[in-house]
Amino acid sequence: MQASNWNAMGALGAQALKHMDRSRKARGDMLDRAGYGPQQTPSTVLHTEPGLALRRYGAPADITANGGPAVLIVPAPIKRPYIWDLSPEVSVVRRWLEHGYRVYLAEWLALPDTHDHFGLDDYGDHLLAACRRAIAADGGPDQVVVAGHSLGGILAAIHACLYPDAVRATILLESPLHFSPASNCFARLVDATPHARPIAETFRQVPGVFLNMMSALAEPQAFQWERWTDRWLSLTDPHALATHMRVERWTHDEFPLPGRLFTEIVESLYRNDAFMQGKLVVGARTIGPADLRSPLLSVVDPRSKVIPPEALEPFHDATASPRKRVLHYEGDVGVNLQHVGVLVGRNAHARIWPRIFDWLDGKDVHAA
């Protein structure tokens, strides 16, 4: 699609999509009323600024007693972060707490149109650095584990590259870090668009519904048909169906991307593969996989068409991490969208997360 066509959409098209965003939010509210809202762990907001709220999980007595390591969870900046804390039995937040960690989460907040200038340097550098300062002020350790899923993994990897001495370990969960035709289901859409800037300029804040539409066009099997199949397979298992419906509620709980961040993701990462090539410009720095020097654990789903292993493993292999490990997640029933199964799937919580904690504790004898 030509840039002039994007501009022709104008304010009317942008407002129409924003209205669709509001409709999706109303459907999410309906699912809340039906009992499918998240069952979240108590938390306290330690720090806020435009675009960010830092949450600390656990009761105050638990935090005071827990002087152990800290984890900073980095969600994807397109939906609400409670996918990490969906319900007690499938809460990654609770798994970290159970293993003695101080648990913090960078909750991305929607920004007004006037803040469309926020980009990778804000999300991957400044805002996460503000989180670390707040963690230190909270009595946390100087080094933190950073853990990110999907686009959140890109931000976690950027921060680990920029601040290697501040990162105890990096956990990347189905994160797209290498973009080639074989590893990128969005390649055709990106190739069909001359440049992402006209889209960003049309919206200023690119609506979540637009991002959902592009995802469904790029990979209809994963974002549409597999979800219906998962619902059908979940019908005879009340627990699986409840998780499926809670994820369904979460899929309607998105917010827009700042125009500059959208442009940099599409152009620097998806089109030019700048991070993998060691050419990603973040503020005054140029970084690549060789700058990631913390211990590294990556989780991939060999069956995934959204983030296949080819989207993460070459980056993982190219890092300078002294100790690294790749784990394979084999999927679940009842997760709605397999891409988030590593966070909410029963198999993931029974098999993958114990291995992650063993690796962090140095008990994984197979770790390279």
GIHUQUI-V71266 format. One record per run of one state. SS is the DSSP state (H for helix, E for strand, - for the rest). FROM is the first residue (numbers start at 1). LEN is the number of residues. If there is no record, write none. Layout:
BEGIN
ss->SS from->FROM len->LEN
ss->SS from->FROM len->LEN
END
This chain:
BEGIN
ss->- from->1 len->2
ss->H from->3 len->34
ss->- from->37 len->6
ss->E from->43 len->7
ss->- from->50 len->2
ss->E from->52 len->6
ss->- from->58 len->2
ss->H from->60 len->6
ss->- from->66 len->4
ss->E from->70 len->5
ss->- from->75 len->4
ss->E from->79 len->1
ss->- from->80 len->1
ss->H from->81 len->4
ss->E from->85 len->1
ss->- from->86 len->2
ss->H from->88 len->3
ss->E from->91 len->1
ss->H from->92 len->7
ss->- from->99 len->3
ss->E from->102 len->7
ss->- from->109 len->4
ss->H from->113 len->3
ss->- from->116 len->4
ss->H from->120 len->18
ss->- from->138 len->6
ss->E from->144 len->6
ss->- from->150 len->1
ss->H from->151 len->12
ss->- from->163 len->1
ss->H from->164 len->3
ss->E from->167 len->7
ss->- from->174 len->13
ss->H from->187 len->5
ss->- from->192 len->5
ss->H from->197 len->7
ss->- from->204 len->1
ss->E from->205 len->2
ss->- from->207 len->1
ss->H from->208 len->11
ss->- from->219 len->1
ss->H from->220 len->15
ss->- from->235 len->3
ss->H from->238 len->14
ss->- from->252 len->2
ss->E from->254 len->1
ss->- from->255 len->2
ss->E from->257 len->2
ss->H from->259 len->13
ss->- from->272 len->8
ss->E from->280 len->3
ss->- from->283 len->2
ss->E from->285 len->3
ss->- from->288 len->1
ss->H from->289 len->3
ss->- from->292 len->3
ss->E from->295 len->6
ss->- from->301 len->8
ss->H from->309 len->3
ss->- from->312 len->1
ss->H from->313 len->6
ss->- from->319 len->5
ss->E from->324 len->5
ss->- from->329 len->9
ss->H from->338 len->7
ss->- from->345 len->1
ss->H from->346 len->15
ss->- from->361 len->8
END
